[in-house]
Amino acid sequence: MRVVNMLEAKSTLSRLIEALESGRDTEILIARNGKPAARLTLIEPLAVTQRLGVAKGVFVAPTVDEADDAAVTDLLTGDDA
């Protein structure tokens, strides 16, 4: 386990994360005034679940009645038919 001071962690954060991602380090302790203050580790990737099509077959879309389009447009625009 590698220990780095706060200044080094601030100036080399991207390199520290790269060391974790590559597997060179599994955990890095960040110390303030020689005392451990934080632990830098990789997080487990979130499980990606299928979201599209979750409700497939549960809902039925209504049919479009184009005859009502003019009436709806009049209602929305405030025009009297």
PEVEN-V915450 format. One line per field, one symbol per residue. phi: phi as a letter, one per 40 degrees, with the letter a starting at -180 (. if undefined). A space follows every 10 residues. Layout:
phi = ???
//
This chain:
phi = .cbbcdcccc cbdccccccc ccgcbbabcb bbfgbdbabb bcccccccbc bcgccdgcbb ccccbcccdc cccccccgcc c
//
